[in-house]
Amino acid sequence: MAGEVGARGPDLGSYVSNLANAVYKGITRVMAPHDLSPVDVQLMMICRDQGEATASQLAQLLPVDASRVSRLVTDLVEKGLLRRRRLRRDRRVVMLKLTPSGQKVIGEATEELDAYYAKLTEGLSERQFRAFATAAQRIAANFEGMEGSRG
């Protein structure tokens, strides 16, 4: 069975793949009426949380390359959800900020995602969820440590 502990330890890839599939497909389904992809939602949430961000900052925080970020930004600008603003002191720097329409959409999307996440975690006690979150954070930190040591 996928995800069982074997001679080499837990099948982490299987666990992660199954979880990512459930989350990604669910977000895709929940966001379809808003015509937003999961990455669109992440991008908009970053802009909401930071107030403004550059495309370079977004590329560092999102699981996509800089050219994809550029295409996502253009699409969200065309939909009226994001706006670009050049800095006066350095015209090369373009700041990205949610429009009022974008703020409304991401607010609604966040409520819908919270409801979806509640369904996904149904049956987990608070202790179980904290243990899951702690394990996920440790695995991510281990990865960052390995990446940092490659430098």
N, CA, C and O atoms as a GROMACS GRO file, in nm:
protein
  604
    1MET      N    1   0.085  -0.119   0.000
    1MET     CA    2   0.000   0.000   0.000
    1MET      C    3   0.088   0.125   0.000
    1MET      O    4   0.188   0.131   0.072
    2ALA      N    5   0.052   0.222  -0.080
    2ALA     CA    6   0.130   0.345  -0.090
    2ALA      C    7   0.136   0.416   0.044
    2ALA      O    8   0.036   0.426   0.115
    3GLY      N    9   0.254   0.465   0.079
    3GLY     CA   10   0.270   0.541   0.201
    3GLY      C   11   0.308   0.458   0.322
    3GLY      O   12   0.332   0.513   0.430
    4GLU      N   13   0.315   0.325   0.308
    4GLU     CA   14   0.351   0.241   0.421
    4GLU      C   15   0.500   0.253   0.449
    4GLU      O   16   0.578   0.291   0.363
    5VAL      N   17   0.536   0.218   0.574
    5VAL     CA   18   0.676   0.219   0.612
    5VAL      C   19   0.738   0.089   0.564
    5VAL      O   20   0.689  -0.020   0.597
    6GLY      N   21   0.843   0.100   0.488
    6GLY     CA   22   0.911  -0.017   0.434
    6GLY      C   23   1.050  -0.030   0.496
    6GLY      O   24   1.082   0.037   0.594
    7ALA      N   25   1.130  -0.115   0.438
    7ALA     CA   26   1.265  -0.140   0.487
    7ALA      C   27   1.350  -0.013   0.484
    7ALA      O   28   1.440   0.004   0.568
    8ARG      N   29   1.324   0.075   0.390
    8ARG     CA   30   1.402   0.199   0.377
    8ARG      C   31   1.337   0.317   0.449
    8ARG      O   32   1.385   0.429   0.436
    9GLY      N   33   1.229   0.295   0.523
    9GLY     CA   34   1.160   0.402   0.593
    9GLY      C   35   1.031   0.438   0.523
    9GLY      O   36   0.988   0.367   0.432
   10PRO      N   37   0.967   0.544   0.566
   10PRO     CA   38   0.837   0.580   0.508
   10PRO      C   39   0.850   0.622   0.362
   10PRO      O   40   0.952   0.679   0.320
   11ASP      N   41   0.747   0.593   0.286
   11ASP     CA   42   0.743   0.634   0.145
   11ASP      C   43   0.694   0.778   0.140
   11ASP      O   44   0.580   0.805   0.104
   12LEU      N   45   0.783   0.869   0.176
   12LEU     CA   46   0.749   1.011   0.187
   12LEU      C   47   0.694   1.066   0.056
   12LEU      O   48   0.599   1.144   0.057
   13GLY      N   49   0.753   1.025  -0.056
   13GLY     CA   50   0.707   1.074  -0.186
   13GLY      C   51   0.561   1.042  -0.210
   13GLY      O   52   0.487   1.124  -0.263
   14SER      N   53   0.518   0.924  -0.171
   14SER     CA   54   0.379   0.883  -0.190
   14SER      C   55   0.286   0.966  -0.102
   14SER      O   56   0.181   1.011  -0.147
   15TYR      N   57   0.325   0.985   0.024
   15TYR     CA   58   0.243   1.068   0.114
   15TYR      C   59   0.227   1.209   0.058
   15TYR      O   60   0.116   1.263   0.050
   16VAL      N   61   0.339   1.266   0.020
   16VAL     CA   62   0.338   1.404  -0.030
   16VAL      C   63   0.258   1.414  -0.159
   16VAL      O   64   0.180   1.507  -0.178
   17SER      N   65   0.277   1.319  -0.248
   17SER     CA   66   0.205   1.319  -0.375
   17SER      C   67   0.054   1.311  -0.353
   17SER      O   68  -0.022   1.386  -0.414
   18ASN      N   69   0.012   1.221  -0.267
   18ASN     CA   70  -0.132   1.207  -0.240
   18ASN      C   71  -0.189   1.333  -0.176
   18ASN      O   72  -0.298   1.378  -0.214
   19LEU      N   73  -0.118   1.390  -0.081
   19LEU     CA   74  -0.164   1.511  -0.016
   19LEU      C   75  -0.166   1.628  -0.113
   19LEU      O   76  -0.264   1.703  -0.119
   20ALA      N   77  -0.059   1.645  -0.190
   20ALA     CA   78  -0.052   1.755  -0.287
   20ALA      C   79  -0.164   1.742  -0.390
   20ALA      O   80  -0.224   1.842  -0.430
   21ASN      N   81  -0.191   1.620  -0.432
   21ASN     CA   82  -0.298   1.597  -0.528
   21ASN      C   83  -0.433   1.640  -0.471
   21ASN      O   84  -0.510   1.708  -0.539
   22ALA      N   85  -0.462   1.601  -0.348
   22ALA     CA   86  -0.588   1.638  -0.284
   22ALA      C   87  -0.601   1.789  -0.269
   22ALA      O   88  -0.707   1.846  -0.296
   23VAL      N   89  -0.495   1.852  -0.227
   23VAL     CA   90  -0.498   1.998  -0.206
   23VAL      C   91  -0.508   2.070  -0.340
   23VAL      O   92  -0.593   2.156  -0.357
   24TYR      N   93  -0.421   2.036  -0.434
   24TYR     CA   94  -0.415   2.106  -0.563
   24TYR      C   95  -0.546   2.089  -0.642
   24TYR      O   96  -0.601   2.187  -0.692
   25LYS      N   97  -0.593   1.965  -0.654
   25LYS     CA   98  -0.717   1.943  -0.729
   25LYS      C   99  -0.835   2.012  -0.662
   25LYS      O  100  -0.924   2.064  -0.729
   26GLY      N  101  -0.836   2.011  -0.530
   26GLY     CA  102  -0.945   2.077  -0.458
   26GLY      C  103  -0.942   2.228  -0.477
   26GLY      O  104  -1.046   2.290  -0.500
   27ILE      N  105  -0.824   2.287  -0.467
   27ILE     CA  106  -0.812   2.431  -0.489
   27ILE      C  107  -0.855   2.466  -0.631
   27ILE      O  108  -0.926   2.564  -0.653
   28THR      N  109  -0.812   2.385  -0.727
   28THR     CA  110  -0.850   2.407  -0.866
   28THR      C  111  -1.002   2.408  -0.881
   28THR      O  112  -1.058   2.494  -0.948
   29ARG      N  113  -1.067   2.312  -0.820
   29ARG     CA  114  -1.213   2.301  -0.828
   29ARG      C  115  -1.281   2.420  -0.758
   29ARG      O  116  -1.375   2.479  -0.812
   30VAL      N  117  -1.234   2.453  -0.639
   30VAL     CA  118  -1.294   2.562  -0.562
   30VAL      C  119  -1.275   2.697  -0.633
   30VAL      O  120  -1.363   2.783  -0.626
   31MET      N  121  -1.161   2.715  -0.700
   31MET     CA  122  -1.130   2.844  -0.763
   31MET      C  123  -1.181   2.856  -0.906
   31MET      O  124  -1.178   2.965  -0.963
   32ALA      N  125  -1.229   2.746  -0.964
   32ALA     CA  126  -1.276   2.749  -1.103
   32ALA      C  127  -1.381   2.857  -1.128
   32ALA      O  128  -1.372   2.926  -1.230
   33PRO      N  129  -1.480   2.877  -1.040
   33PRO     CA  130  -1.578   2.983  -1.067
   33PRO      C  131  -1.517   3.124  -1.070
   33PRO      O  132  -1.574   3.215  -1.129
   34HIS      N  133  -1.402   3.141  -1.005
   34HIS     CA  134  -1.332   3.270  -1.005
   34HIS      C  135  -1.233   3.282  -1.120
   34HIS      O  136  -1.169   3.386  -1.138
   35ASP      N  137  -1.220   3.174  -1.200
   35ASP     CA  138  -1.124   3.168  -1.310
   35ASP      C  139  -0.982   3.193  -1.259
   35ASP      O  140  -0.905   3.266  -1.320
   36LEU      N  141  -0.949   3.129  -1.145
   36LEU     CA  142  -0.816   3.141  -1.086
   36LEU      C  143  -0.754   3.003  -1.068
   36LEU      O  144  -0.823   2.907  -1.032
   37SER      N  145  -0.624   2.994  -1.093
   37SER     CA  146  -0.550   2.872  -1.068
   37SER      C  147  -0.497   2.876  -0.924
   37SER      O  148  -0.497   2.982  -0.861
   38PRO      N  149  -0.452   2.762  -0.872
   38PRO     CA  150  -0.390   2.764  -0.739
   38PRO      C  151  -0.273   2.861  -0.729
   38PRO      O  152  -0.256   2.926  -0.626
   39VAL      N  153  -0.193   2.872  -0.833
   39VAL     CA  154  -0.079   2.965  -0.829
   39VAL      C  155  -0.127   3.110  -0.834
   39VAL      O  156  -0.068   3.196  -0.770
   40ASP      N  157  -0.234   3.137  -0.909
   40ASP     CA  158  -0.294   3.272  -0.908
   40ASP      C  159  -0.332   3.310  -0.765
   40ASP      O  160  -0.305   3.421  -0.719
   41VAL      N  161  -0.395   3.216  -0.696
   41VAL     CA  162  -0.441   3.241  -0.559
   41VAL      C  163  -0.321   3.269  -0.469
   41VAL      O  164  -0.324   3.363  -0.389
   42GLN      N  165  -0.217   3.187  -0.480
   42GLN     CA  166  -0.096   3.209  -0.399
   42GLN      C  167  -0.038   3.348  -0.426
   42GLN      O  168  -0.004   3.420  -0.333
   43LEU      N  169  -0.027   3.383  -0.553
   43LEU     CA  170   0.028   3.513  -0.592
   43LEU      C  171  -0.055   3.626  -0.531
   43LEU      O  172  -0.001   3.721  -0.476
   44MET      N  173  -0.186   3.614  -0.543
   44MET     CA  174  -0.274   3.719  -0.490
   44MET      C  175  -0.267   3.726  -0.337
   44MET      O  176  -0.273   3.835  -0.280
   45MET      N  177  -0.253   3.612  -0.272
   45MET     CA  178  -0.242   3.612  -0.125
   45MET      C  179  -0.113   3.679  -0.080
   45MET      O  180  -0.112   3.750   0.020
   46ILE      N  181  -0.005   3.656  -0.154
   46ILE     CA  182   0.122   3.721  -0.121
   46ILE      C  183   0.107   3.872  -0.134
   46ILE      O  184   0.150   3.948  -0.046
   47CYS      N  185   0.046   3.917  -0.244
   47CYS     CA  186   0.025   4.061  -0.264
   47CYS      C  187  -0.065   4.118  -0.156
   47CYS      O  188  -0.042   4.229  -0.106
   48ARG      N  189  -0.168   4.044  -0.119
   48ARG     CA  190  -0.257   4.089  -0.011
   48ARG      C  191  -0.180   4.101   0.120
   48ARG      O  192  -0.191   4.202   0.189
   49ASP      N  193  -0.102   3.999   0.153
   49ASP     CA  194  -0.032   3.996   0.282
   49ASP      C  195   0.082   4.098   0.288
   49ASP      O  196   0.109   4.153   0.395
   50GLN      N  197   0.150   4.122   0.176
   50GLN     CA  198   0.263   4.215   0.174
   50GLN      C  199   0.223   4.357   0.134
   50GLN      O  200   0.304   4.449   0.148
   51GLY      N  201   0.103   4.374   0.086
   51GLY     CA  202   0.061   4.506   0.039
   51GLY      C  203   0.102   4.527  -0.105
   51GLY      O  204   0.017   4.552  -0.191
   52GLU      N  205   0.230   4.518  -0.132
   52GLU     CA  206   0.285   4.527  -0.267
   52GLU      C  207   0.404   4.431  -0.276
   52GLU      O  208   0.467   4.400  -0.175
   53ALA      N  209   0.431   4.386  -0.396
   53ALA     CA  210   0.547   4.299  -0.418
   53ALA      C  211   0.596   4.318  -0.560
   53ALA      O  212   0.521   4.362  -0.648
   54THR      N  213   0.721   4.285  -0.582
   54THR     CA  214   0.775   4.285  -0.718
   54THR      C  215   0.761   4.145  -0.775
   54THR      O  216   0.742   4.048  -0.702
   55ALA      N  217   0.771   4.135  -0.906
   55ALA     CA  218   0.766   4.004  -0.971
   55ALA      C  219   0.882   3.917  -0.924
   55ALA      O  220   0.866   3.796  -0.910
   56SER      N  221   0.998   3.976  -0.898
   56SER     CA  222   1.113   3.900  -0.848
   56SER      C  223   1.084   3.841  -0.711
   56SER      O  224   1.119   3.726  -0.684
   57GLN      N  225   1.022   3.920  -0.625
   57GLN     CA  226   0.985   3.869  -0.493
   57GLN      C  227   0.886   3.754  -0.505
   57GLN      O  228   0.897   3.653  -0.435
   58LEU      N  229   0.789   3.770  -0.595
   58LEU     CA  230   0.690   3.664  -0.615
   58LEU      C  231   0.756   3.536  -0.667
   58LEU      O  232   0.721   3.426  -0.626
   59ALA      N  233   0.851   3.552  -0.759
   59ALA     CA  234   0.919   3.435  -0.817
   59ALA      C  235   0.995   3.357  -0.711
   59ALA      O  236   1.010   3.235  -0.722
   60GLN      N  237   1.044   3.426  -0.608
   60GLN     CA  238   1.116   3.357  -0.500
   60GLN      C  239   1.020   3.281  -0.409
   60GLN      O  240   1.058   3.182  -0.347
   61LEU      N  241   0.896   3.327  -0.400
   61LEU     CA  242   0.799   3.268  -0.306
   61LEU      C  243   0.705   3.166  -0.370
   61LEU      O  244   0.642   3.088  -0.299
   62LEU      N  245   0.696   3.167  -0.501
   62LEU     CA  246   0.603   3.077  -0.570
   62LEU      C  247   0.678   2.959  -0.631
   62LEU      O  248   0.797   2.969  -0.661
   63PRO      N  249   0.608   2.848  -0.650
   63PRO     CA  250   0.673   2.729  -0.706
   63PRO      C  251   0.679   2.731  -0.859
   63PRO      O  252   0.658   2.628  -0.924
   64VAL      N  253   0.707   2.848  -0.917
   64VAL     CA  254   0.716   2.862  -1.063
   64VAL      C  255   0.833   2.953  -1.096
   64VAL      O  256   0.883   3.026  -1.010
   65ASP      N  257   0.877   2.950  -1.222
   65ASP     CA  258   0.990   3.034  -1.262
   65ASP      C  259   0.945   3.177  -1.292
   65ASP      O  260   0.825   3.205  -1.300
   66ALA      N  261   1.042   3.265  -1.308
   66ALA     CA  262   1.015   3.408  -1.327
   66ALA      C  263   0.931   3.436  -1.452
   66ALA      O  264   0.846   3.525  -1.449
   67SER      N  265   0.952   3.362  -1.560
   67SER     CA  266   0.873   3.388  -1.681
   67SER      C  267   0.727   3.351  -1.659
   67SER      O  268   0.638   3.418  -1.712
   68ARG      N  269   0.701   3.246  -1.582
   68ARG     CA  270   0.562   3.209  -1.551
   68ARG      C  271   0.498   3.316  -1.463
   68ARG      O  272   0.381   3.350  -1.482
   69VAL      N  273   0.574   3.369  -1.367
   69VAL     CA  274   0.522   3.476  -1.281
   69VAL      C  275   0.480   3.594  -1.369
   69VAL      O  276   0.374   3.653  -1.348
   70SER      N  277   0.562   3.627  -1.467
   70SER     CA  278   0.531   3.738  -1.556
   70SER      C  279   0.399   3.714  -1.630
   70SER      O  280   0.317   3.805  -1.642
   71ARG      N  281   0.379   3.592  -1.679
   71ARG     CA  282   0.254   3.560  -1.750
   71ARG      C  283   0.135   3.564  -1.654
   71ARG      O  284   0.027   3.612  -1.690
   72LEU      N  285   0.153   3.514  -1.532
   72LEU     CA  286   0.046   3.517  -1.433
   72LEU      C  287   0.006   3.662  -1.400
   72LEU      O  288  -0.112   3.695  -1.392
   73VAL      N  289   0.107   3.745  -1.381
   73VAL     CA  290   0.082   3.886  -1.348
   73VAL      C  291   0.006   3.953  -1.462
   73VAL      O  292  -0.092   4.022  -1.438
   74THR      N  293   0.050   3.932  -1.585
   74THR     CA  294  -0.018   3.992  -1.701
   74THR      C  295  -0.163   3.949  -1.706
   74THR      O  296  -0.252   4.031  -1.730
   75ASP      N  297  -0.189   3.821  -1.683
   75ASP     CA  298  -0.326   3.769  -1.684
   75ASP      C  299  -0.410   3.833  -1.574
   75ASP      O  300  -0.524   3.872  -1.598
   76LEU      N  301  -0.355   3.845  -1.454
   76LEU     CA  302  -0.430   3.905  -1.343
   76LEU      C  303  -0.453   4.055  -1.363
   76LEU      O  304  -0.555   4.108  -1.321
   77VAL      N  305  -0.357   4.122  -1.427
   77VAL     CA  306  -0.375   4.264  -1.460
   77VAL      C  307  -0.488   4.279  -1.562
   77VAL      O  308  -0.573   4.366  -1.549
   78GLU      N  309  -0.488   4.192  -1.664
   78GLU     CA  310  -0.593   4.198  -1.767
   78GLU      C  311  -0.731   4.168  -1.709
   78GLU      O  312  -0.831   4.219  -1.759
   79LYS      N  313  -0.738   4.086  -1.605
   79LYS     CA  314  -0.865   4.055  -1.539
   79LYS      C  315  -0.908   4.165  -1.442
   79LYS      O  316  -1.018   4.161  -1.388
   80GLY      N  317  -0.820   4.264  -1.421
   80GLY     CA  318  -0.853   4.374  -1.331
   80GLY      C  319  -0.835   4.340  -1.184
   80GLY      O  320  -0.891   4.408  -1.097
   81LEU      N  321  -0.758   4.235  -1.154
   81LEU     CA  322  -0.739   4.192  -1.015
   81LEU      C  323  -0.609   4.242  -0.954
   81LEU      O  324  -0.592   4.244  -0.832
   82LEU      N  325  -0.516   4.283  -1.040
   82LEU     CA  326  -0.384   4.328  -0.997
   82LEU      C  327  -0.347   4.451  -1.078
   82LEU      O  328  -0.388   4.465  -1.194
   83ARG      N  329  -0.270   4.540  -1.018
   83ARG     CA  330  -0.223   4.655  -1.095
   83ARG      C  331  -0.073   4.670  -1.078
   83ARG      O  332  -0.016   4.632  -0.975
   84ARG      N  333  -0.012   4.726  -1.181
   84ARG     CA  334   0.133   4.752  -1.180
   84ARG      C  335   0.155   4.900  -1.149
   84ARG      O  336   0.077   4.986  -1.189
   85ARG      N  337   0.265   4.927  -1.076
   85ARG     CA  338   0.302   5.065  -1.046
   85ARG      C  339   0.454   5.075  -1.049
   85ARG      O  340   0.523   5.005  -0.975
   86ARG      N  341   0.505   5.162  -1.135
   86ARG     CA  342   0.651   5.183  -1.143
   86ARG      C  343   0.693   5.280  -1.033
   86ARG      O  344   0.625   5.378  -1.004
   87LEU      N  345   0.807   5.250  -0.974
   87LEU     CA  346   0.862   5.340  -0.873
   87LEU      C  347   0.918   5.465  -0.941
   87LEU      O  348   0.982   5.456  -1.046
   88ARG      N  349   0.894   5.580  -0.882
   88ARG     CA  350   0.946   5.705  -0.939
   88ARG      C  351   1.098   5.711  -0.931
   88ARG      O  352   1.164   5.759  -1.022
   89ARG      N  353   1.152   5.662  -0.820
   89ARG     CA  354   1.297   5.672  -0.799
   89ARG      C  355   1.376   5.573  -0.884
   89ARG      O  356   1.495   5.592  -0.910
   90ASP      N  357   1.308   5.465  -0.929
   90ASP     CA  358   1.374   5.366  -1.015
   90ASP      C  359   1.266   5.306  -1.105
   90ASP      O  360   1.197   5.212  -1.066
   91ARG      N  361   1.253   5.359  -1.223
   91ARG     CA  362   1.146   5.320  -1.316
   91ARG      C  363   1.154   5.173  -1.359
   91ARG      O  364   1.058   5.119  -1.414
   92ARG      N  365   1.269   5.110  -1.334
   92ARG     CA  366   1.281   4.968  -1.370
   92ARG      C  367   1.202   4.878  -1.275
   92ARG      O  368   1.164   4.767  -1.311
   93VAL      N  369   1.177   4.927  -1.154
   93VAL     CA  370   1.109   4.847  -1.052
   93VAL      C  371   0.958   4.864  -1.066
   93VAL      O  372   0.906   4.975  -1.062
   94VAL      N  373   0.889   4.752  -1.082
   94VAL     CA  374   0.744   4.752  -1.095
   94VAL      C  375   0.685   4.685  -0.972
   94VAL      O  376   0.712   4.568  -0.944
   95MET      N  377   0.603   4.760  -0.899
   95MET     CA  378   0.536   4.706  -0.782
   95MET      C  379   0.399   4.654  -0.824
   95MET      O  380   0.332   4.712  -0.910
   96LEU      N  381   0.358   4.544  -0.763
   96LEU     CA  382   0.229   4.481  -0.794
   96LEU      C  383   0.141   4.487  -0.670
   96LEU      O  384   0.185   4.458  -0.559
   97LYS      N  385   0.017   4.525  -0.693
   97LYS     CA  386  -0.076   4.541  -0.582
   97LYS      C  387  -0.215   4.496  -0.626
   97LYS      O  388  -0.253   4.516  -0.742
   98LEU      N  389  -0.289   4.437  -0.534
   98LEU     CA  390  -0.426   4.399  -0.566
   98LEU      C  391  -0.511   4.523  -0.589
   98LEU      O  392  -0.495   4.624  -0.522
   99THR      N  393  -0.602   4.514  -0.684
   99THR     CA  394  -0.701   4.618  -0.704
   99THR      C  395  -0.814   4.594  -0.602
   99THR      O  396  -0.816   4.488  -0.539
  100PRO      N  397  -0.905   4.689  -0.585
  100PRO     CA  398  -1.019   4.662  -0.497
  100PRO      C  399  -1.096   4.536  -0.540
  100PRO      O  400  -1.143   4.460  -0.456
  101SER      N  401  -1.109   4.516  -0.671
  101SER     CA  402  -1.174   4.396  -0.721
  101SER      C  403  -1.094   4.271  -0.683
  101SER      O  404  -1.152   4.170  -0.645
  102GLY      N  405  -0.962   4.279  -0.692
  102GLY     CA  406  -0.876   4.168  -0.654
  102GLY      C  407  -0.886   4.138  -0.505
  102GLY      O  408  -0.886   4.022  -0.465
  103GLN      N  409  -0.896   4.243  -0.423
  103GLN     CA  410  -0.911   4.224  -0.279
  103GLN      C  411  -1.043   4.153  -0.247
  103GLN      O  412  -1.048   4.065  -0.161
  104LYS      N  413  -1.148   4.191  -0.318
  104LYS     CA  414  -1.278   4.127  -0.298
  104LYS      C  415  -1.272   3.980  -0.338
  104LYS      O  416  -1.318   3.893  -0.264
  105VAL      N  417  -1.216   3.952  -0.454
  105VAL     CA  418  -1.207   3.814  -0.504
  105VAL      C  419  -1.123   3.728  -0.410
  105VAL      O  420  -1.162   3.616  -0.378
  106ILE      N  421  -1.007   3.778  -0.366
  106ILE     CA  422  -0.922   3.696  -0.280
  106ILE      C  423  -0.985   3.679  -0.143
  106ILE      O  424  -0.963   3.577  -0.078
  107GLY      N  425  -1.063   3.776  -0.098
  107GLY     CA  426  -1.137   3.759   0.027
  107GLY      C  427  -1.238   3.646   0.017
  107GLY      O  428  -1.246   3.561   0.106
  108GLU      N  429  -1.315   3.645  -0.092
  108GLU     CA  430  -1.413   3.538  -0.114
  108GLU      C  431  -1.342   3.403  -0.132
  108GLU      O  432  -1.385   3.302  -0.077
  109ALA      N  433  -1.234   3.404  -0.208
  109ALA     CA  434  -1.160   3.281  -0.233
  109ALA      C  435  -1.104   3.224  -0.103
  109ALA      O  436  -1.107   3.102  -0.082
  110THR      N  437  -1.053   3.310  -0.015
  110THR     CA  438  -0.998   3.265   0.112
  110THR      C  439  -1.106   3.198   0.197
  110THR      O  440  -1.080   3.094   0.258
  111GLU      N  441  -1.225   3.255   0.200
  111GLU     CA  442  -1.335   3.194   0.275
  111GLU      C  443  -1.369   3.056   0.218
  111GLU      O  444  -1.390   2.961   0.294
  112GLU      N  445  -1.374   3.045   0.088
  112GLU     CA  446  -1.406   2.918   0.024
  112GLU      C  447  -1.295   2.814   0.048
  112GLU      O  448  -1.323   2.696   0.070
  113LEU      N  449  -1.171   2.859   0.043
  113LEU     CA  450  -1.059   2.768   0.069
  113LEU      C  451  -1.057   2.722   0.214
  113LEU      O  452  -1.029   2.606   0.242
  114ASP      N  453  -1.086   2.813   0.305
  114ASP     CA  454  -1.093   2.775   0.447
  114ASP      C  455  -1.196   2.665   0.468
  114ASP      O  456  -1.172   2.571   0.543
  115ALA      N  457  -1.312   2.678   0.402
  115ALA     CA  458  -1.416   2.575   0.414
  115ALA      C  459  -1.367   2.443   0.354
  115ALA      O  460  -1.393   2.337   0.410
  116TYR      N  461  -1.297   2.449   0.242
  116TYR     CA  462  -1.243   2.328   0.179
  116TYR      C  463  -1.140   2.262   0.270
  116TYR      O  464  -1.142   2.141   0.290
  117TYR      N  465  -1.049   2.343   0.326
  117TYR     CA  466  -0.947   2.288   0.414
  117TYR      C  467  -1.009   2.226   0.539
  117TYR      O  468  -0.960   2.124   0.589
  118ALA      N  469  -1.117   2.285   0.589
  118ALA     CA  470  -1.186   2.228   0.705
  118ALA      C  471  -1.239   2.089   0.670
  118ALA      O  472  -1.233   1.997   0.753
  119LYS      N  473  -1.292   2.073   0.549
  119LYS     CA  474  -1.340   1.941   0.507
  119LYS      C  475  -1.223   1.842   0.494
  119LYS      O  476  -1.236   1.726   0.532
  120LEU      N  477  -1.110   1.888   0.439
  120LEU     CA  478  -0.994   1.801   0.423
  120LEU      C  479  -0.941   1.751   0.558
  120LEU      O  480  -0.895   1.637   0.570
  121THR      N  481  -0.947   1.836   0.658
  121THR     CA  482  -0.889   1.800   0.788
  121THR      C  483  -0.994   1.747   0.886
  121THR      O  484  -0.965   1.727   1.004
  122GLU      N  485  -1.114   1.724   0.836
  122GLU     CA  486  -1.221   1.669   0.919
  122GLU      C  487  -1.176   1.537   0.981
  122GLU      O  488  -1.118   1.452   0.913
  123GLY      N  489  -1.204   1.520   1.108
  123GLY     CA  490  -1.167   1.396   1.176
  123GLY      C  491  -1.028   1.400   1.239
  123GLY      O  492  -0.993   1.308   1.313
  124LEU      N  493  -0.949   1.503   1.211
  124LEU     CA  494  -0.819   1.518   1.276
  124LEU      C  495  -0.837   1.599   1.403
  124LEU      O  496  -0.902   1.704   1.403
  125SER      N  497  -0.780   1.550   1.510
  125SER     CA  498  -0.783   1.629   1.634
  125SER      C  499  -0.685   1.745   1.621
  125SER      O  500  -0.600   1.746   1.532
  126GLU      N  501  -0.699   1.841   1.710
  126GLU     CA  502  -0.605   1.954   1.707
  126GLU      C  503  -0.463   1.904   1.729
  126GLU      O  504  -0.369   1.955   1.667
  127ARG      N  505  -0.445   1.806   1.817
  127ARG     CA  506  -0.313   1.748   1.844
  127ARG      C  507  -0.256   1.681   1.718
  127ARG      O  508  -0.138   1.698   1.687
  128GLN      N  509  -0.339   1.607   1.648
  128GLN     CA  510  -0.293   1.541   1.525
  128GLN      C  511  -0.253   1.643   1.419
  128GLN      O  512  -0.152   1.627   1.350
  129PHE      N  513  -0.334   1.749   1.406
  129PHE     CA  514  -0.302   1.850   1.307
  129PHE      C  515  -0.172   1.922   1.342
  129PHE      O  516  -0.090   1.949   1.254
  130ARG      N  517  -0.153   1.955   1.471
  130ARG     CA  518  -0.027   2.020   1.514
  130ARG      C  519   0.092   1.930   1.485
  130ARG      O  520   0.197   1.978   1.441
  131ALA      N  521   0.077   1.799   1.510
  131ALA     CA  522   0.186   1.705   1.483
  131ALA      C  523   0.217   1.702   1.333
  131ALA      O  524   0.333   1.701   1.293
  132PHE      N  525   0.113   1.700   1.250
  132PHE     CA  526   0.131   1.704   1.105
  132PHE      C  527   0.205   1.832   1.064
  132PHE      O  528   0.301   1.827   0.987
  133ALA      N  529   0.159   1.946   1.116
  133ALA     CA  530   0.220   2.075   1.080
  133ALA      C  531   0.366   2.078   1.124
  133ALA      O  532   0.452   2.127   1.050
  134THR      N  533   0.394   2.027   1.243
  134THR     CA  534   0.532   2.024   1.293
  134THR      C  535   0.620   1.937   1.204
  134THR      O  536   0.732   1.975   1.170
  135ALA      N  537   0.569   1.820   1.166
  135ALA     CA  538   0.646   1.730   1.078
  135ALA      C  539   0.670   1.794   0.942
  135ALA      O  540   0.782   1.787   0.890
  136ALA      N  541   0.569   1.855   0.885
  136ALA     CA  542   0.584   1.920   0.754
  136ALA      C  543   0.686   2.033   0.761
  136ALA      O  544   0.768   2.049   0.670
  137GLN      N  545   0.682   2.112   0.868
  137GLN     CA  546   0.779   2.222   0.884
  137GLN      C  547   0.920   2.168   0.900
  137GLN      O  548   1.015   2.226   0.847
  138ARG      N  549   0.936   2.058   0.972
  138ARG     CA  550   1.069   1.999   0.992
  138ARG      C  551   1.124   1.948   0.860
  138ARG      O  552   1.242   1.968   0.830
  139ILE      N  553   1.040   1.882   0.782
  139ILE     CA  554   1.084   1.830   0.652
  139ILE      C  555   1.126   1.945   0.561
  139ILE      O  556   1.229   1.937   0.494
  140ALA      N  557   1.046   2.052   0.558
  140ALA     CA  558   1.080   2.168   0.476
  140ALA      C  559   1.210   2.233   0.524
  140ALA      O  560   1.293   2.273   0.442
  141ALA      N  561   1.229   2.242   0.656
  141ALA     CA  562   1.352   2.299   0.711
  141ALA      C  563   1.473   2.211   0.675
  141ALA      O  564   1.580   2.263   0.644
  142ASN      N  565   1.456   2.080   0.681
  142ASN     CA  566   1.565   1.989   0.641
  142ASN      C  567   1.603   2.012   0.496
  142ASN      O  568   1.721   2.014   0.461
  143PHE      N  569   1.502   2.029   0.411
  143PHE     CA  570   1.528   2.056   0.269
  143PHE      C  571   1.604   2.187   0.254
  143PHE      O  572   1.704   2.192   0.181
  144GLU      N  573   1.558   2.292   0.321
  144GLU     CA  574   1.626   2.422   0.311
  144GLU      C  575   1.771   2.410   0.358
  144GLU      O  576   1.861   2.470   0.300
  145GLY      N  577   1.793   2.332   0.463
  145GLY     CA  578   1.929   2.311   0.513
  145GLY      C  579   2.017   2.241   0.410
  145GLY      O  580   2.133   2.276   0.393
  146MET      N  581   1.960   2.141   0.343
  146MET     CA  582   2.035   2.071   0.239
  146MET      C  583   2.065   2.163   0.123
  146MET      O  584   2.175   2.161   0.069
  147GLU      N  585   1.966   2.245   0.083
  147GLU     CA  586   1.987   2.338  -0.028
  147GLU      C  587   2.091   2.442   0.009
  147GLU      O  588   2.175   2.477  -0.074
  148GLY      N  589   2.089   2.491   0.133
  148GLY     CA  590   2.185   2.591   0.179
  148GLY      C  591   2.326   2.537   0.182
  148GLY      O  592   2.421   2.612   0.156
  149SER      N  593   2.342   2.409   0.212
  149SER     CA  594   2.475   2.351   0.220
  149SER      C  595   2.534   2.320   0.082
  149SER      O  596   2.653   2.291   0.070
  150ARG      N  597   2.450   2.328  -0.021
  150ARG     CA  598   2.498   2.302  -0.158
  150ARG      C  599   2.575   2.420  -0.213
  150ARG      O  600   2.660   2.406  -0.301
  151GLY      N  601   2.543   2.544  -0.156
  151GLY     CA  602   2.598   2.669  -0.204
  151GLY      C  603   2.741   2.667  -0.231
  151GLY      O  604   2.797   2.768  -0.273
   0.00000   0.00000   0.00000
